[in-house]
Amino acid sequence: MTYKMIVLDLDDTLLRDDHTISPRTKEALMTAQEQGVKVVLASGRPTFAMRAIAKELHLEKYGSFILSFNGAKIINCKTDEELFSSTLSPEIVHQFIRY
C-alpha cells in the first residue's frame, strides 16, 4: 500500500515527554516526504505554536500543511496561505456568554 499523507497529532503522539521529536521519527518523516508523502501536523494548538515543529520537519519545502485549532484552520506551509478557517460569529459568542 502506498501512503499519500501522514497526519500526526503533536502532544503525546509525535512529540515525546520533553516536547521533542525523536531522531528516528524525524528521519522516518523526512524520508517519507522525500518519497512524496505529505506530512501534516494536526493539533488543538494555535498555528503559531506549531510553526517551529513544522520548520524542524521542513514542511514548507514539501508543501505540507498545519491543521490548527482542532482543524478550524488549515495552512499551506509552503505558501503560508490559509486554506480553511472556521470561526464563531459574534452573535453565537454573545449567546454563549449570556447562557
Contacts in CASP RR format, 6 or more apart in sequence:
PFRMAT RR
TARGET T0000
AUTHOR 0000-0000-0000
METHOD contacts of the structure
MODEL  1
MTYKMIVLDLDDTLLRDDHTISPRTKEALMTAQEQGVKVVLASGRPTFAM
RAIAKELHLEKYGSFILSFNGAKIINCKTDEELFSSTLSPEIVHQFIRY
3 32 0 8 1.000
3 37 0 8 1.000
4 36 0 8 1.000
4 37 0 8 1.000
4 38 0 8 1.000
5 37 0 8 1.000
5 38 0 8 1.000
5 39 0 8 1.000
5 40 0 8 1.000
6 29 0 8 1.000
6 32 0 8 1.000
6 37 0 8 1.000
6 38 0 8 1.000
6 39 0 8 1.000
6 40 0 8 1.000
7 40 0 8 1.000
7 42 0 8 1.000
7 67 0 8 1.000
8 14 0 8 1.000
8 39 0 8 1.000
8 40 0 8 1.000
8 41 0 8 1.000
8 42 0 8 1.000
9 42 0 8 1.000
9 43 0 8 1.000
10 41 0 8 1.000
10 42 0 8 1.000
10 43 0 8 1.000
10 45 0 8 1.000
10 50 0 8 1.000
10 53 0 8 1.000
11 43 0 8 1.000
11 45 0 8 1.000
14 21 0 8 1.000
14 25 0 8 1.000
14 41 0 8 1.000
14 53 0 8 1.000
15 21 0 8 1.000
15 53 0 8 1.000
16 22 0 8 1.000
21 29 0 8 1.000
21 53 0 8 1.000
21 56 0 8 1.000
21 57 0 8 1.000
26 56 0 8 1.000
26 57 0 8 1.000
29 39 0 8 1.000
29 57 0 8 1.000
30 57 0 8 1.000
30 58 0 8 1.000
32 39 0 8 1.000
33 39 0 8 1.000
33 57 0 8 1.000
33 58 0 8 1.000
33 59 0 8 1.000
33 61 0 8 1.000
33 62 0 8 1.000
33 64 0 8 1.000
36 62 0 8 1.000
38 62 0 8 1.000
38 63 0 8 1.000
38 64 0 8 1.000
38 65 0 8 1.000
39 57 0 8 1.000
39 59 0 8 1.000
39 62 0 8 1.000
39 64 0 8 1.000
40 64 0 8 1.000
40 65 0 8 1.000
40 66 0 8 1.000
40 67 0 8 1.000
41 50 0 8 1.000
41 53 0 8 1.000
41 54 0 8 1.000
41 57 0 8 1.000
41 59 0 8 1.000
41 64 0 8 1.000
41 65 0 8 1.000
41 66 0 8 1.000
41 67 0 8 1.000
42 67 0 8 1.000
42 71 0 8 1.000
43 49 0 8 1.000
43 50 0 8 1.000
43 67 0 8 1.000
43 68 0 8 1.000
43 70 0 8 1.000
44 68 0 8 1.000
44 69 0 8 1.000
44 70 0 8 1.000
44 71 0 8 1.000
45 68 0 8 1.000
45 69 0 8 1.000
46 68 0 8 1.000
46 69 0 8 1.000
47 66 0 8 1.000
47 68 0 8 1.000
47 69 0 8 1.000
47 73 0 8 1.000
47 75 0 8 1.000
49 68 0 8 1.000
50 66 0 8 1.000
50 68 0 8 1.000
51 66 0 8 1.000
54 60 0 8 1.000
54 64 0 8 1.000
54 66 0 8 1.000
54 77 0 8 1.000
57 64 0 8 1.000
59 65 0 8 1.000
59 66 0 8 1.000
59 77 0 8 1.000
59 78 0 8 1.000
60 77 0 8 1.000
60 78 0 8 1.000
61 78 0 8 1.000
62 77 0 8 1.000
62 78 0 8 1.000
63 76 0 8 1.000
63 77 0 8 1.000
63 78 0 8 1.000
63 79 0 8 1.000
64 77 0 8 1.000
64 78 0 8 1.000
65 74 0 8 1.000
65 75 0 8 1.000
65 76 0 8 1.000
65 77 0 8 1.000
65 83 0 8 1.000
66 73 0 8 1.000
66 74 0 8 1.000
66 75 0 8 1.000
66 77 0 8 1.000
67 73 0 8 1.000
67 74 0 8 1.000
68 74 0 8 1.000
68 75 0 8 1.000
71 84 0 8 1.000
71 86 0 8 1.000
72 85 0 8 1.000
72 86 0 8 1.000
72 87 0 8 1.000
73 82 0 8 1.000
73 84 0 8 1.000
73 85 0 8 1.000
73 86 0 8 1.000
74 82 0 8 1.000
74 83 0 8 1.000
74 84 0 8 1.000
74 85 0 8 1.000
75 81 0 8 1.000
75 82 0 8 1.000
75 83 0 8 1.000
76 83 0 8 1.000
88 96 0 8 1.000
END
